[in-house]
Amino acid sequence: MNIVFYCQGDDGSLLSALRQRLDAHVIHDWSDDKPIPFDRITAAIAWMPPVGFFDHLANLTHIYAVAAGVDHFLKTPGLPDNVDVIRLTDAGMGRQMGEYVLYGALHAQRRMHELRLAQLVARWDHPMKVKSAQDTRVGILGAGQLGSSVAKRLADNHFTVSCWSRSPKTLPEGITSISGSAELQRFVSASDVLVCLLPLTEATTGILNADLFSYLPTGSFLINPGRGAHLVEPDLLDALQSGQLSGAMLDVFSEEPLPSTHPFWLHPRVVVTPHVAAKSLIDESATQIAESIACVEQGGTPAGLVERHRGY
């Protein structure tokens, strides 16, 4: 098989790892000066490809995206409608995301944002009451592979965890599954910490808004390592101002890098991280892509096959 490769930001490590695992195939580097036999290319491994990337790939049948979230990728100009897109399903991101969200949940549970405010005015806030992890209800929007992995990490650390999804999911023991739009309000109203790990679709764009926040228990905490477009940022600022939310930890934003003038940077109740919650790891990504290619060659359906009409 002839494969064309382009991954924005790759320093050669991923390409090298892929060539080791796919040594029976020829991988052509789009960034190389060598001519590419476009008429023989049947697969692409890509992320954030340049304009014109798909223009000459008439025989393309499969695209392997080097990411778990493909909402941006599906908007790539020239992306053929009749080509299967296969995304990464974890590639080491589950473990990293679990660590990130666990830190955020502990930050909220131990009221570290309140202690930080006390520190700024040199107030010894010793009598502050803190709930136990067991009495802290964490609600995760999203019950896919990442959401399930994060839920288990939180449950292993004694938090009371539930996940909401569009359709029913089978989750690890001890984690409550809630599904359907009719149950969203009930789910949110029982979340002391709300985590967003949904895919970005038309239905989930702007889901973190004033209406949703109004159903949260007063003083809840928001963690968003999903997508920046999930959050209506002015609505969060209003919810923090009113006390409906006590704080937030945000890893993704509607504009990235986050502008230096954005109010989130200096807000005393917001923790800003620069889109680092979970990154695809080289070895895991290369292995998973190689396994997906082998699955397709054997006539199977790879785990990360994207349903284009759903956006994930």
C-alpha positions, 0 to 999 in steps of 0.5 A: 500500500502507498500511504501519504503522511502529513502531521502538523508539528511532528518532528519526524518521531511519529513518521519514523515510528509509523515506518517501523510498524508499517514496513510492508507499506510505502509511506510518502512524506508530504513535506519531503521534496521527493515526488509523490505517486498520487495515483497510487495513494490509497491511504493518508495519515494526517493531521491539520493538512495544508490546503490542497492536500487532498486535491490529487488523491483520487484513489484515496479510500481511508484517512487515519487522523492523528487525534481522538477529536476530529471536529476540526479535521472534518472541516478540512477543505477538499476532504472527500465525502466518500472516504472513511476517516479513522480516528485515534481512540486513546493513544495514551490520552486516557491516562493523562486525561484521568490525571488532569481531571483527578487534579481538578476534582481534588482542587474543587473538593479541597476548595483550593480556589478558596484557599488561594483567595484567602492567601492573597489577602493573608487570611488564615482560613483554618476552619473551612469545611471540606467535603470528603471525596465520597460525598463529592459528586462528579458528573462527566458529560461524555461516556466514550473511551476517554470519559469512561477512563476518567470516570474509573480514575475518579471512582478509584479515588473514592469520588461518586461518579456518574456519566451522561451520554446521548445513548446508554453506555456500559461503564465500569462497576460503581459508575452511574450511567445516565443517558438521553436529553430528557435526563440531562437536567437531572444529571447536571443538578446532581453534579458538584463538579461538572466535567465536559468530555463530549465530542464537538458536534452541532448539538454540543456546541455551546452546551456549557451555557447559562441555562445548563449552569442554572441547574447545577448546585450553587457553588459547583465547579466546572472542568473543561478539557473537551473543546473550547466551543463547548463553552459560552465564555461570557456565561461562565464569567457571569456564573462565577460573578453570581456565585452559581459556580465557585470556580473553573479549570479550563484547558481549551478555549474558543480562541487559541492561544488564549489572547493575553487580554482575556479575562480568564488569565487573571480571574481569581477563580479560574485555572487556565492550562494551555491545551495540555490535558492529554496529548497523543503519545508517539508509540501508542499512536503509531501502534494504533494506526498500524492496527487500524490499517491491518484491521481494514486490510483484513476486511474488519471495522477499526474501533475509531471509524468516524460516523461522519454525520455525527462528527465522531 
